[in-house]
């Protein structure tokens, strides 16, 4: 039995609300909207995280348009089980299971990884000329932005149609974006705060801009943004056993104190010497980067943690659980 479901067309979900459409699925589901030319196709990924439904809602809105496409369009609806947990569209992942955007690995060992591998094998057979992954986020201090897996001409030109900023993520995280970037021109858009009207609207606009840029819909040929690019990204995580407090000074009973306004540094240029927090050791952080270390980006003197390079932080969220499981990122200006 297949680990994901394949559906021809969208009649099974047309006219349904987002919750009604969601509950027609009991596993990751791929929808095929056939176009005139079957020798080309695009793939749009939605709902890899259950609390990020903006892309799924954009898909439902697009399905209602009943358009004729120049070539084939595929929509993937990923983490349906997490989205189905009450309150609906509010759980990132199913408790106890893996992050469904970290399971797209070359050697699958777990159930989720095997599901992703089966889906990836299907994607590999498609004549893809483009891939769009639609996400949203918790942090309220950052604007919508783009993520790319490589810095080649086609990728940069495509993301310029979708976002004023783009972060290069090529860290072998096991993400679908990195997997698809090896196969075709691939981009990701972060559309806004989870479950907000603004994120839903931005997702639909991004989908239309993607269709125009890739040639599915008639295109004006004009670039939308003078996109600012950031590269040399590195991921850090707070270690699981580290006790954390947010404050304006060091808390003695906690292994790590982070500045309470940390989220104000999000997507800003942070100069060397800026205080990041307080601790007795930099061993509170970890990175899986093979060539760079925590010491390359942080210094510790008299209990004060400072940033040592000119960086642009990207915090998924400054909550303890997120900074331990999902981590946070530093980038540098191109």
N, C-alpha and C positions, 0 to 999 in steps of 0.2 A: 504494500500500500504506500502511495506517495506521501511524503512528509509535508507537501504543500498542495494546495488546490489550484487547478487551472480552469479558467472560465473564458469562453468565447463570448465577447460582447458584454453589455452592462444591463441587460434587461432584468437581471435578478436584483438589482439595487436601485434602478431608476424610480423616482417618486418617493423614495424612503428617506426618513431622517437619518442623521449620522448614526444614532444608536441603533435604529432599525436595520440599517445597512450592515453595521458592524456585527450584529447577531445573526446575519445570514452566513457567517464564516465561523469555522471551528479550528482553523489552522491558517498559517500564512497563505495568502491568496494572490494569484496573478491573473489580471484581466487583460485580454487581448482585444484591442479595437482595430480591426483590419483597415488598411488604407488601400489606395489604388496600386501602389508599387510595393510588392512584398520583398523586394531585394534590399530594402533599407528599413530600419526601425530605430525607435528610441525607447528608452526605459525610464520611467519615473518611479522613484521609491518613496513610499509614505509610511508613517506610523512605525518606524523601527523602534521607537520608544512609545509606550502606551499613553503617556500624558502629552504627546506632541501631535495633536490631530489636525493641525492646519493644512498639511499636505493632503490628508485623507479627505477633508472637507473641500479642498480645491478640486480634487478628483471627482467627488460627487457632483459638484457644481458643473464641472466640465462634462460629465456624463449626461447631464440634463440638456446640454446644448445640441446633442445628437449631430455633431459635425461630420463632414466627410474629410478624411485626411489624405494627404498626398502619399503617405507611406505609413507603415504599421506603427501603432503606439501600444506600449505595454505599461500598465500600472501595477505596481507591487504594493500590497498592504501587509505589513510585516508582523508586528507584535500584537496580534489581535487579542490574545489571552490577557495580556497586561491591561489593554484598553477596556476589556470587559469586566475588570474588577471594579466594584463599587467604592467610591463614587466614580462613574464611568469617565474614561479619559483623564484619570488623575494618578495612575501608577506608572512609573517609568518602566519597570520590569516586574515580572512575576516574582514575588518573594522566594528566595532560595534558588532562583534560576539565574542564568548568565545575562549580562548586558547583550541584547540581540544585535547591537552594532559593534560588538567585539568578538564575534564568533565566525567571521569570514576568513578562516585560516586555511592554510594549504594542507594540513594534516589533521582532519577532524577526529576528535576523540569522544566528545560528549553528544548528548541528544540534540541540543541546539546547534552545535557545530555541524552535525550531520545534516540537519535540516538546511542550514545555510549552504553547505556543500552541494546538496541536491539542487537547490535553487540556482546556485552559481553555475552548475553544470548546464542547466537549461539556458541561463543567460548567455553562456559561452556559445551556444548554437545560434543565437540570434544575430542577424546582420546589422549590428548596432552602429550608429554614427553619432550617438550622443546619450548621455545619462545625466539625470537630475535627481538629487536626493533632497527632500524637503524636511526640515526640522524646525523646532522652536526651543525656547529655553526658559529657565526660572528667573535668572538675573534681570532686575528691572532697570539697571543702570547702564545698559548697553543698547545700541541700535541694531537693527537687522544687519547681517553681514554675510559674506561668502567664505567658503572653504574650498580649496583645490588640492588635488593630490600631486600635481606636477606643475612646472612653470613654463610649459611649452607655448608656442604661439596660439594654437587653436584653443587651448584651455583658457589662456588669458583673454583672448578675444570673446569667448563665450561668457565668462564671468563678468566682463565689462558690461554686458547687456543686463546683468541681474543685480549687481551690488557695487556700492561705492568703496567697499573695502574687501580684501580677500586675504585669507591666511593660508599659507602653504602648510599642509599637514602630511608629512611623509615619514611617519614614525613607526611603521609596522604595528599599528594598534589592533589590527584585525577588523578594521571597519569596512563596510561595503563600499564606501567611496574609494578607498585605497585599492580594493579588489577590482573595481570597475575601471579605475584609472589606468590599469595595466591593459585594459581591453579596448577602451574607446575614450573619447573626449568626455570627461566627467567633472561635474561641479556639484556643490552642495550650497543650499541657502538656509540660513537661520532667520526665520521670518518675524520673530518677535516673542513676546511673553506668552507662555503656554495658555491656550484656551481664551486668548483675548481676541476681540473683533479685529484689532489691528493686525495680528499675526495671520488670521484667516484671510483678510483682504490682501495682505502682502504675499501670501502663498499663492493665491489665485493670479495676482499680477505677475509674479515670478514665473508661474507656469505658462502664462500667455507669452511673456517675453522670451522664454526658452523656446516655445513653439515657433515664434517669429524668427529668432536667431538661427535655429536649426533648419528652418525651411519647411516646416509643416504648414504654417500659415503665411500669408503674404507678408513680406517684410519691407520696411522702409530703408533698411541698410544702414541706419544711423546708430552709432554707439550711444548708450544711455548715460554712462558714467565715465569720469576720469578716475578709474579705480586705483586706490592706494594698495600696494601689495606689501605683505609681511612674510618673511621666511625665517629660516634657521630656528624653527620651533623646537622646543623641548618640553616634555611633560614631567611634572613633579607630582608626587603624592605625599600627603601626611601619613606616616606609618599608623597602622591600625591600633596599636597599643598605646599611642601617644594621647595624653589628656590635653584638651585644647580649651582656651578661653579667649574671648575677644575683649580688649580693653585698651586704655591709653597708656598703660604701664605694665610692667611684669608682675604677674600673679605667681607667688611663691609655690602654691600647691598644685600648679599645672606645669607639665613638661614644656608646653608651648603656649605663649600668648601672642595672638595676632592683633594688629591694630584694628580697632573696631570700625574704622572707615575704609577697610581694605577694598570694598567694592567700588570706591571712588577712583581707584587706580585702573579699573577695567577699561581696556581699549584706549589708554592714554600712554604717552611717552614718559616712562619713568627714568629719571636720571640716576647715575651711579651715586651711592651714598644714601639713597632714600631708605628710611626705616621701614622694615617689613614686619617686624615683631620682636619677641624676646624669648630667649631660651638659654640653657647652659650648654647646648650642643646642637650642631647642624645635623646630627644623626636623626633628628625628628622628621626629616624629609628623605625621600628616596626618588630615584629616577632609573628608568630602564634603558636610558641612552647608553650606547656602547662606547661612545667616544668622548662624552662630556660628563661632568660630575656635578653634584650639588655645590661643591666648593668653587666651581667655575662661575657661579651666578650669585652666591651669597657669601657674606663674611660674618664672622661673629667676634665681637670685641666688647668686653665688659657686659656680657649678657644681651647685647643688642644685635639683632640680625639686620643686616643692610644688604640691599641689592648692589652688585658690583659692576653690572653692565647696563648700558642703555637698552632698555627692553620695553615691549608693549605686552602687558599681561592680558590673558584671556581666561577669566574665571567662569566656569560653567555656573557656579554658584559658590558663595562663600559660607555655605553651611558645612559643618564638620563632616557629616556623612558623605557629601558630594566630594569634598576635598580629599577624603581618604579613598573613596572608591573610584570616582571619575578623575580626580586630580585637578590640576590647573596647569596652564601653559604660559611660557614666555616666548615671545617672538621678537624679531628685530626688523627694522625698516629696510626695505630693499633700496 
